[in-house]
Amino acid sequence: MKEYILKVDSVDEKGLIYRITDIILKHNLNIHSSSEFVDHENGRFFFRAVIKTDNDINESSFLGSLSGFIPNANIKFGMKRKKDIIILATKETHCLGDLLIRHYSGELDANIKAVIANYDDLRNLVEKFEVPFFHISSNDISREDHEKQVLAKMSEYEFDYAILAKYMRILSPNFVAKYPEKIINIHHSFLPAFIGANPYKQAFKRGVKIIGATAHFVNNDLDEGPIITQDVISINHEMSWQDMRKAGRNVERNVLASGLDLVLDDRVFVYDNKTVIF
């Protein structure tokens, strides 16, 4: 049996669910599960359905019918498939290593096409998993020229998402514009607290009692893109900022993995610098 995912994002109005389900029925399809949400403050409607069928679907015909009944809606429809990702990294192993292990064990619903890093430190780790590794040095080169080289390498692959697995560089607006809502970052802080560099030092100086991590889409505002998932752990006054960083690494890899799972399963809607997640 084939499985399809339908996502609809539109201005809220009466009868939307009826119109959507009526089109699904007329195409002789069956809804396996569905979820909907209305943002009443902004008048926005969100709908996600898993559709299963033994028959082939004319996707263009189905989308055309749905678009005709819900003009000006954002509609995405396609067969559920394993996504392709590229990972960008620097030197830290914990997030990258976790994704490589999940990929190797089949727990990650994605194909890792390549790992690109601005240091060569992680080559041996990546190549142990038979994943292509590319070192593009950022030393003695402008950010613009470095990004051009990274983008050139990325363009050699077809992929759905770029994952920043502790890629400790700020991306330029030009880079971000190439892949809108396609770049996912793990930030070692419970955003919006402690943005930018050295959040564990910032948290230590502030005397916080919890630390956390945030997986989010990247936009042109530093560490302020739409949040996908977050988590926290408790800490105490006896811990140094180095102790916090060590404890925080477990949270970072878990938050990145869980956030990525949601995105890969087409459960995330992005709007107004926020997310709706089913």
Residue pairs with C-beta under 8 A, 6 or more apart in sequence:
1 52
1 53
1 54
2 52
2 53
2 54
2 55
2 56
2 57
2 79
3 32
3 50
3 51
3 52
3 79
3 80
4 29
4 50
4 51
4 52
4 53
4 57
4 77
4 78
4 79
4 80
5 48
5 49
5 50
5 51
5 76
5 77
5 78
5 79
5 80
5 266
6 20
6 24
6 47
6 48
6 49
6 51
6 75
6 76
6 77
7 46
7 47
7 48
7 74
7 75
7 76
7 77
7 266
7 269
8 16
8 20
8 45
8 46
8 47
8 48
8 66
8 70
8 73
8 74
8 75
9 44
9 45
9 46
9 47
9 73
9 74
9 75
9 269
9 271
10 16
10 44
10 45
10 70
10 72
10 73
10 74
11 43
11 44
11 45
11 72
11 73
12 38
12 39
12 40
12 43
12 44
12 45
13 45
16 45
16 47
16 70
17 36
17 47
19 69
19 70
20 47
20 49
20 66
20 69
20 70
21 31
22 69
23 62
23 65
23 66
23 69
24 30
24 31
24 49
24 51
26 65
27 57
27 61
27 62
27 65
28 53
28 55
29 51
29 53
29 57
29 62
30 51
30 52
30 53
31 49
31 50
31 51
32 49
32 50
32 51
32 52
33 49
33 50
34 47
34 48
34 49
34 50
35 47
35 48
35 49
35 278
36 45
36 46
36 47
36 48
37 45
37 46
37 276
37 278
38 44
38 45
38 46
39 45
39 46
39 276
42 272
44 271
46 269
46 276
46 278
48 266
48 267
48 269
48 278
50 80
59 77
59 78
62 77
63 75
63 77
66 73
66 75
66 77
67 73
67 75
76 266
80 266
82 109
82 110
82 111
82 264
83 109
83 110
83 111
83 160
83 161
83 264
84 110
84 111
84 113
84 157
84 158
84 159
84 160
85 110
85 111
85 112
85 113
85 159
85 160
85 161
85 162
85 163
85 260
86 112
86 113
86 114
86 115
86 116
86 154
86 157
86 159
86 161
86 162
86 163
87 96
87 99
87 112
87 114
87 115
87 116
87 162
87 163
87 165
88 115
88 116
88 117
88 150
88 162
88 163
88 164
88 165
88 167
89 95
89 96
89 115
89 116
89 117
89 122
89 164
89 165
89 166
89 167
90 117
90 118
90 119
90 166
90 167
90 168
90 169
91 117
91 119
91 121
91 122
91 166
91 168
92 165
92 166
92 168
93 122
93 125
94 166
94 249
94 252
94 253
95 165
95 166
95 186
95 252
95 253
95 256
96 115
96 122
96 125
96 126
96 165
96 166
97 125
98 253
98 256
98 257
99 108
99 112
99 163
99 165
99 256
99 257
99 260
100 112
100 125
100 126
100 129
100 131
102 108
102 257
103 110
103 111
103 112
103 129
103 131
104 129
108 257
108 260
108 264
109 261
109 264
109 265
110 160
110 161
110 260
110 264
112 129
112 131
113 132
113 157
113 158
113 159
114 131
114 132
114 133
114 134
114 153
114 157
115 122
115 126
115 131
115 132
115 133
115 134
116 133
116 134
116 136
116 150
116 153
116 154
117 123
117 133
117 134
117 135
117 136
117 167
118 135
118 136
118 137
118 138
118 146
118 167
118 169
119 135
119 137
120 135
120 137
122 133
123 133
123 135
126 133
127 133
134 153
136 146
136 149
136 150
136 153
137 146
138 146
138 169
143 169
143 172
144 172
147 171
147 172
147 174
147 175
150 175
151 175
151 178
154 162
160 182
161 182
161 183
161 184
161 260
161 263
161 264
162 179
162 182
162 183
162 184
163 184
163 256
163 260
164 183
164 184
164 185
164 186
164 218
165 186
165 256
166 186
166 252
167 185
170 222
171 183
171 218
173 220
176 183
176 218
176 219
176 220
181 217
181 226
181 270
183 217
183 218
184 215
184 216
184 217
184 218
184 228
184 256
184 259
184 260
184 263
185 215
185 216
185 217
185 218
185 223
185 225
186 213
186 214
186 215
186 252
186 253
186 255
186 256
186 259
187 195
187 199
187 213
187 214
187 215
187 216
187 223
188 199
188 200
188 213
188 245
188 248
188 252
189 195
189 199
189 202
189 203
189 211
189 212
189 213
189 214
189 223
190 210
190 211
190 212
190 213
190 214
190 230
190 232
191 214
191 216
191 223
191 224
191 227
191 230
192 223
192 224
193 199
193 203
193 208
194 202
194 203
194 206
195 222
195 223
195 224
196 222
196 223
200 211
200 241
200 242
200 244
200 245
200 248
201 241
203 211
203 241
203 244
204 239
204 240
204 241
204 244
207 237
208 235
209 234
209 235
209 236
210 232
210 233
210 234
210 235
211 232
211 233
211 235
211 244
211 247
211 248
211 251
212 230
212 231
212 232
212 233
212 248
212 251
212 255
213 230
213 231
213 248
213 251
213 252
213 254
213 255
213 256
214 223
214 227
214 229
214 230
214 255
215 227
215 228
215 229
215 230
215 255
215 256
215 258
215 259
215 260
216 223
216 225
216 226
216 227
216 228
216 259
217 225
217 226
217 228
217 270
217 275
218 225
219 225
219 226
219 273
224 273
225 273
226 270
226 273
226 274
226 275
227 274
227 275
228 259
228 262
228 263
228 268
228 275
228 277
229 255
229 258
229 259
229 262
229 277
230 255
231 251
231 254
231 255
231 258
232 251
233 247
233 248
233 250
233 251
235 243
235 244
235 247
239 247
262 268
262 277
267 277
267 278
268 275
268 276
268 277
269 275
269 276
269 277
